[in-house]
Amino acid sequence: MQYRCRGCEAPIVWMTTPKGKKMPCDAYPVSYTVGGKDPVVTPSGEIVMATIRPEQPGVTRRGYRPHWATCPKGYAFSASGRGRRR
């Protein structure tokens, strides 16, 4: 099932971390290589730092961007940003 972000209305999916917590992620998967500056959530729910790559034949690593990394209103949902407006 697909949901929408309360801040920006973008479609999101909920991934479960290894500790059982729910994390909102962008709804569309990305291809990536390990190592880089972009956080990516693996299908098992772990966050890895990666480099997002364009779709390429033979690329087997696929994951989801955590929505807090791409949401233009993400500051409103962070613990340090609650109540602040930009």
Secondary structure, DSSP 8 states (H G I E B T S, - for coil): --EE-TTT--EEEEEE-TTS-EEEEESS-EEEEEEEEEEEE-TTS-EEEEEEE---TT---EEB-BGGGT-TTGGGGSTTTTT---
